[in-house]
Amino acid sequence: MTTLAMAVDGDPTVGIVFLLFILLLYFIPTFAAKGKPQLNSVLAINFFLGWTLIGWVIALAWAVKQDPAPRVIVNQAPQPVAPQLPNPVLCAKCGKYSVGGSKFCAQCGAIV
């Protein structure tokens, strides 16, 4: 008689603990993918194909795969060019230029 059969004989808690241990081992790839964008895909592969050794290894490899570095796109806004106005005045509120000597911004109406 095997050791597991002798341990389970009469005590169901040992069998439940053993089952939980096996489930924990089965879902190691899913736990490894936690917090990554491929979590749902790894979970699906692990759940449906994890019973095969190849499916479990593929899920584990996918879970621990390094995420590619995010691309940084720098969009440089063009510098505002002052219109050809006599003595232009820059509005502090909206950042638009108005004719020099004016008391109010022509765009937003704020006091210049």
Sequence and secondary structure as in RCSB ss.txt:
>XXXX:A:sequence
MTTLAMAVDGDPTVGIVFLLFILLLYFIPTFAAKGKPQLNSVLAINFFLGWTLIGWVIALAWAVKQDPAPRVIVN
QAPQPVAPQLPNPVLCAKCGKYSVGGSKFCAQCGAIV
>XXXX:A:secstr
  HHHHHHTT HHHHHHHHHHHHHHHTHHHHHTTTSTTHHHHHHHHHHHTTSHHHHHHHHHHHHS          
        S SS EE TTT  EE TT SB TTT  B 
